[in-house]
Amino acid sequence: MSKTKLNKYYSRLHSFVLSETLKEKLEKVIVITAIVSFLIHLAIIGLIDFDFIDFGEYDGNLIISPISAIYTPFSIILIYEVYLLVFYLPKSITIYIGKQYEIITLILIRKIFYDLSNLEFSSDWFSIEADIQFTIDLISTLVLFFLIFQFYRLNSKNKAEKEKITDKTKSHIKVKHVFATILVPTIVFLALFSFGDWFYDTLTGSDYSSTSIKTVNTIFFDDFFTVLILIDVLLLLFSFLQTEEFSRVIRNSGFVISTILIKLSFSADNIINTILIIVAVSFGVLILYIYNQYFKLNKTLKA
């Protein structure tokens, strides 16, 4: 295949997957799909409660309460958030990282809806593991929401730097466009493979380990963040061609570390999982804060 044809196919793919039109259409499809999936999940729970269907010995992590049905539409919304992450990759590295933080926070919120269906009201609240986990997840969500707010606030303070577009910057933006274009079909394939593999294990398995909440939470996203680490490392290496500024290199390196910590959180249990997520986002916020202060200092010294 000639280079001209490859460029032509790439241009078509790029124009399609990263277009505003697709983003708007996908948003509508996701909302409708989320509503329909929520109603279907509720219907299944209702049919089980009225003994119209029976899952045998399976006690069901996600079919024990109507509240747990909220887990399904949140999973659909997360798919759209993944697309937005890729969509903003060529536009801003900080917004791209911010979207990673939004995704992991939404995963935690999704888990809270599962926790709600397992609450046991007791005078001795902190003696019940499920209740303790719910309390930790609830507080952690508030902390993460605040940290993400600070991250975007810090990002908005550095507009002056973003306006400086050089030839090297243009080349780096092109590289990010290429990564984003390749990432979209990669994510689609990864999602289909992950959900297909989980669904097959669920149907053929006898111990239902694939339906545990920890396993369900890590479907696709564990592998997805592995892909993001590879992308972040490649972006870090390409950034050396764009700039030799120590502060920017440290910032980008810090963002890679933050993504790795998020990835590690999927293999941790309960409170360690939550701590790793908070540490990851806190580290990213601190890195951006110090980077902004470094930028102001350099500006003052050059004045």
C-alpha positions in Angstrom: 0.0 0.0 0.0 1.4 3.4 -1.0 2.2 6.2 1.4 -0.4 8.4 -0.3 -3.2 5.8 0.4 -2.1 5.4 4.0 -2.2 9.1 4.5 -5.7 9.2 2.9 -7.0 6.4 5.1 -5.5 8.0 8.2 -7.0 11.4 7.3 -10.5 9.8 7.0 -10.1 7.9 10.2 -8.8 11.0 12.0 -11.6 13.2 10.7 -14.2 10.7 11.8 -13.1 9.6 15.3 -12.1 13.0 16.5 -14.9 15.1 15.0 -17.3 17.3 16.9 -20.1 15.6 15.0 -19.2 12.1 16.3 -18.8 13.5 19.8 -22.3 15.0 19.8 -23.9 11.9 18.2 -22.1 9.6 20.7 -23.4 11.7 23.6 -27.0 11.2 22.5 -26.5 7.5 21.9 -24.9 7.1 25.3 -27.7 8.9 27.2 -30.4 6.7 25.4 -28.4 3.5 26.0 -27.8 4.4 29.7 -31.6 4.9 30.2 -32.5 1.7 28.4 -29.9 -0.4 30.2 -31.1 0.9 33.5 -34.7 -0.1 32.8 -33.6 -3.5 31.6 -31.5 -4.1 34.7 -34.5 -3.0 36.9 -36.7 -5.4 35.0 -34.3 -8.3 35.6 -34.2 -7.5 39.3 -38.1 -7.3 39.3 -38.4 -10.7 37.5 -36.0 -12.3 40.1 -37.9 -10.8 43.0 -41.2 -12.2 41.7 -39.6 -15.6 41.0 -40.2 -15.4 37.2 -36.5 -16.2 36.6 -34.1 -18.1 38.8 -30.2 -17.9 38.8 -29.9 -21.0 41.0 -27.2 -20.8 43.6 -25.9 -17.5 42.3 -26.6 -14.8 44.9 -25.9 -12.0 42.5 -23.7 -9.0 43.3 -25.6 -6.7 40.9 -29.1 -8.2 41.2 -29.8 -8.0 44.9 -31.4 -4.5 45.0 -33.0 -1.9 42.6 -30.3 0.5 43.8 -27.6 -1.8 42.3 -29.2 -1.3 38.9 -27.7 2.3 38.8 -24.4 0.5 38.4 -25.3 -0.3 34.7 -26.0 3.2 33.3 -22.9 4.5 35.1 -20.9 1.9 33.2 -22.3 3.2 30.0 -21.5 6.8 30.9 -17.9 5.7 31.6 -17.6 4.6 28.0 -18.4 8.1 26.9 -15.8 9.5 29.4 -13.2 7.3 27.9 -13.9 8.7 24.4 -13.7 12.2 25.8 -10.3 11.5 27.2 -9.1 10.5 23.8 -10.9 13.4 22.2 -9.1 16.0 24.4 -5.7 14.3 24.1 -4.5 16.4 21.1 -6.0 19.6 22.5 -4.5 19.7 26.0 -2.3 17.2 28.0 -3.6 18.6 31.3 -7.3 18.1 30.3 -6.4 14.6 29.1 -4.9 13.8 32.5 -7.9 15.5 34.2 -10.2 13.1 32.2 -8.3 10.2 33.7 -9.1 11.5 37.1 -12.7 11.9 36.2 -12.9 8.3 35.0 -11.4 6.8 38.1 -13.7 9.0 40.3 -16.8 7.9 38.3 -15.6 4.2 38.8 -15.6 4.9 42.6 -19.0 6.6 42.4 -20.3 3.6 40.5 -19.0 1.3 43.3 -20.9 3.5 45.9 -24.2 2.5 44.3 -23.1 -1.1 44.8 -22.1 -0.4 48.4 -25.6 1.2 49.0 -27.3 -2.0 48.2 -25.1 -3.9 50.8 -25.5 -1.5 53.7 -26.5 -3.0 57.1 -27.9 -0.4 59.5 -26.6 -1.0 62.9 -25.7 0.9 66.1 -22.2 -0.5 65.7 -21.7 0.9 62.2 -17.9 0.5 62.2 -17.9 -3.2 63.0 -19.4 -4.1 59.6 -17.0 -4.3 56.7 -19.5 -3.2 54.0 -20.5 -0.1 56.0 -16.9 0.9 56.6 -16.1 0.5 52.9 -19.2 2.7 52.0 -18.0 5.4 54.5 -14.5 5.4 53.0 -15.8 5.5 49.4 -18.1 8.3 50.2 -15.5 10.5 51.8 -13.0 9.6 49.1 -15.4 10.8 46.4 -15.7 14.2 48.0 -11.9 14.4 48.3 -11.4 13.4 44.7 -14.1 15.9 43.5 -12.2 18.7 45.3 -8.8 17.6 43.9 -10.1 17.5 40.4 -11.6 21.0 40.8 -8.2 22.2 42.0 -6.5 20.5 39.1 -8.6 22.3 36.5 -8.4 25.6 38.4 -4.6 25.3 38.4 -4.7 24.5 34.7 -6.8 27.6 33.8 -4.2 29.8 35.5 -1.5 29.0 32.9 -3.2 30.3 29.7 -0.3 32.5 28.8 1.9 29.5 28.2 -0.6 27.7 26.0 -0.8 30.6 23.6 2.8 30.2 22.6 2.8 28.0 19.5 6.1 27.1 18.0 7.1 24.7 15.1 8.2 22.1 17.8 4.8 22.5 19.5 3.0 22.0 16.2 5.0 18.8 15.6 4.1 17.5 19.1 0.4 18.3 18.6 0.5 16.2 15.3 2.0 13.3 17.3 -0.8 13.6 19.8 -3.3 13.6 17.0 -1.8 10.4 15.6 -1.9 8.7 19.1 -5.5 9.8 19.6 -6.6 8.5 16.2 -4.9 5.1 16.8 -6.3 5.0 20.4 -10.0 5.1 19.4 -10.1 1.8 17.4 -7.7 0.3 20.0 -10.1 1.1 22.8 -13.1 -0.3 20.8 -11.3 -3.6 20.3 -10.1 -3.7 23.9 -13.6 -3.0 25.2 -15.2 -5.7 23.0 -12.5 -8.2 24.0 -12.7 -7.5 27.7 -16.5 -7.6 28.0 -16.7 -10.6 25.7 -14.1 -12.5 27.7 -15.9 -11.6 31.0 -19.3 -12.6 29.6 -17.9 -15.9 28.4 -16.3 -16.6 31.9 -19.6 -15.7 33.6 -21.6 -18.1 31.4 -19.2 -21.0 31.6 -17.8 -20.5 35.1 -19.1 -22.5 38.1 -17.7 -20.4 41.0 -18.9 -17.0 39.7 -15.6 -15.4 40.6 -15.9 -13.4 37.4 -19.0 -11.7 38.8 -17.4 -10.5 42.0 -17.6 -6.7 42.3 -13.8 -6.3 42.3 -13.6 -8.2 39.0 -16.6 -6.3 37.5 -14.9 -3.0 38.4 -11.7 -3.9 36.7 -13.3 -5.1 33.4 -11.7 -3.1 30.5 -10.4 -0.3 32.8 -7.4 -2.3 34.1 -6.2 -3.0 30.6 -7.3 0.5 29.5 -5.0 2.2 32.0 -2.2 -0.1 30.9 -2.6 1.3 27.4 -2.7 4.8 28.8 0.6 4.3 30.6 2.2 3.3 27.3 0.7 6.4 25.6 1.9 8.6 28.4 5.4 7.3 28.3 5.6 7.8 24.5 4.2 11.3 24.9 6.9 12.0 27.5 9.6 10.8 25.2 8.3 12.9 22.3 8.1 15.9 24.6 11.9 15.9 24.8 11.9 16.8 21.1 9.5 19.7 21.9 11.3 21.2 24.9 14.2 20.9 27.2 12.6 22.8 30.0 13.2 20.9 33.3 9.8 21.9 34.7 7.8 20.6 31.8 9.7 17.3 31.7 9.1 16.9 35.5 5.4 17.7 35.0 4.9 15.2 32.2 6.9 12.6 34.2 4.7 13.2 37.2 1.6 12.7 35.1 3.0 9.3 34.0 3.6 8.3 37.7 0.0 9.4 38.5 -1.4 7.2 35.8 0.7 4.2 37.0 -0.6 4.7 40.5 -4.2 4.7 39.2 -3.4 1.5 37.3 -2.0 -0.1 40.4 -5.2 0.7 42.3 -7.1 -1.9 40.3 -5.0 -4.7 41.7 -5.5 -3.5 45.3 -8.3 -4.3 47.7 -10.7 -2.1 49.7 -9.0 0.8 51.5 -5.6 0.3 49.8 -7.4 0.7 46.4 -9.0 4.0 47.6 -5.7 5.3 49.1 -3.8 4.7 45.9 -6.5 6.6 43.9 -6.3 9.6 46.2 -2.5 9.6 46.2 -2.5 9.4 42.4 -4.8 12.4 41.9 -3.1 14.4 44.8 0.3 13.8 43.2 -1.0 15.1 39.8 -2.5 18.2 41.5 0.8 18.9 43.4 2.9 18.4 40.3 0.7 20.9 38.3 0.8 23.4 41.2 4.6 23.3 41.5 4.9 23.5 37.7 2.8 26.7 37.7 4.9 28.2 40.4 8.1 27.3 38.5 6.6 28.9 35.4 5.8 32.1 37.3 9.4 32.1 38.7 11.0 31.8 35.3 8.7 34.5 33.9 9.8 36.9 36.8 13.5 36.1 36.2 13.2 36.8 32.5 11.4 40.1 33.0 
